[in-house]
Amino acid sequence: MIEKVLIANRGEIALRVIRTCRALGIKTVAVYSDEDANSLHVKQATESYHIGEAAPAKSYLNQEKILEVMLSSGADAIHPGYGFLSENDDFARLCEKNKINFIGPSADSMNLCGDKMKCKAAMLKAGVPTVPGSPGLVKDAKDAARIANDIGYPVMLKSVYGGGGRGIRIVNNDKELHGGYESVTGESIAAVGKSAILVEKFLEKTRHIEYQMARDMHGNTVHIFERECSIQRRNQKLIEQTPSPVVDEETRARIGQLVCNAADAVDYTNLGTAEFLRADNGEFYFIEINARLQVEHPITEYVSGLDLVKLQIDIANGEPMPFRQEDLRMNGYAIECRINAEDTFLDFAPSTGPVPDVNIPAGPGVRCDTYLYPGCTVSPFYDSLMAKLVTWGQTFEESRSRMLAALDDFYIQGVETSIPLYKTILGSKEYKNGNLSTDFLKRYGMVDRLAEDLKKEKELKAEAAVAAAMAYSEYFKSRVQGAGQGWKR
């Protein structure tokens, strides 16, 4: 049984894992870079070890150094969180070789999931529908153009080794394709040192809907419902919710069974996510398996009542899942806003620096997973995600209203944030009516609407200030006049 877990990550996800381990009586080992010496995960873990410089390649991606800490600390398991080494099959294999329990899928399964071409072939064999496109890797830009003309533009060029929105280009004609092919190839080589490209049909006005899946070492497989992740910028998710406005019970069960088939097809163990695009005609197309815990897992925890990190640890311990598919029920509605340190009006450019003060929202149905505290720093070396703000309600409207109130309460001094944009989105009629799509921001001009909202807010504040000044002036006059009359008497 797992007794000590090393968390090969930082920030809010490291804190999230520490909380569950603490509740289970499991000791934790934190690792940190120069930049994170004063971070909360370092202070809250049972033990903490310095592993290198701020740059990820010299710290959180340094497999040899992390392995050294695992062995010297006596950790018998590792939780990779998300990002960094979480989907690196070489690292998972290194853990297996050193008899360290990797809390995630096997190295072989992870390798298969990470190779989009092999994974797509496995899905087709299992009867899971995939997006129309090249049957395998394309040889060059000329080959890609031939396939694009066969299936029709627009198409997506996708690196087999991409992820998190990287290594993807949407192109509309042969001219754009040649430039896009070079860009995707370059991104892939820069990220992993190699390149392999697929061509897929780009579906207009799609929704991004994913399913949480879990499979234990005894072959028991379940899905833990869907999450709607359609509101994005540059293929990166911003706001997620569950249930999806367009998934009814019949669809949930039907696609859920496909998800279980997908997990079985790649011999997946532990928790993962099967991601789909839903076309405007209602058809679902598999796009990939994310072989890790997702950023947006808290909304699934809210509606399912499960602790997904605990479930990960139980499965890694070899325990069978304590429930069957028919035992799972959805309860209520949950929304997550990713609070990013970025400037919406500068094309979502990162905003970094000290955070002198911060106020974290709380209250009924409000959860905030964050590394922020007064006096901390948002580092330029890591992802811009500062916090995950999550709300739950018995109805969608209750969850949405709680989120708007929580966003109002969330104060982060020193950096630009995505909070104002989320207020505009959640307040829009399109969001309230469930008219979501992966191009939601562009389709409905949300950044322009944000500018209008901020202008109105500024004008209202100015009007309120003038009204307050006039009221005070009248009050002061009345006091002076009253005092004068008293003197005369």
Buried (B, 14 or more C-beta within 10 A) or exposed (E): EBEBBBBBBBBBBBBBBBBBBBEBEBBBBBBBBBBBEEBBBBEBBBBBBBBBBBBBEBBBBBBEBBBEBBEEBEBBBBBBBBBBBBBBBEBBBBBBEEEBBBBBBBBBBBBBBBBBBBBBBBBBEBEBBBBBBBEEBBEEBEBBBBBBEEBEBBBBBBBBBBBBEBBBBEBEEBEBBBEBBEBBBEBBEEBBEEBBBBBBBBBEBBBBBBBBBBBBBEEBBBBBBBBBBBBBBEBBBBBBBBBBBBBEEEBBEEBBBBBBBBBEBBBBBBBBBBBBBBBEEEEBBBBBBBBBBBBBBBBBBBBBEBBBBBBBBBBBBEBEBEBEBEEBEBEBBBBBBBBBBBBBBEEBEBBBEEBEEBEBBEEEBBBBBBBBBEEBBBBEBBBBBBBBBBBBBEEBEBBBBBBBBBBEBBEBEBBBBBBBBBBBBBBBEBBEEBBBBBEBBEEBEBBEBBBEBBEEEEEEEEEEEEEEEEEEEEEEEEEEEEEEEEEEE
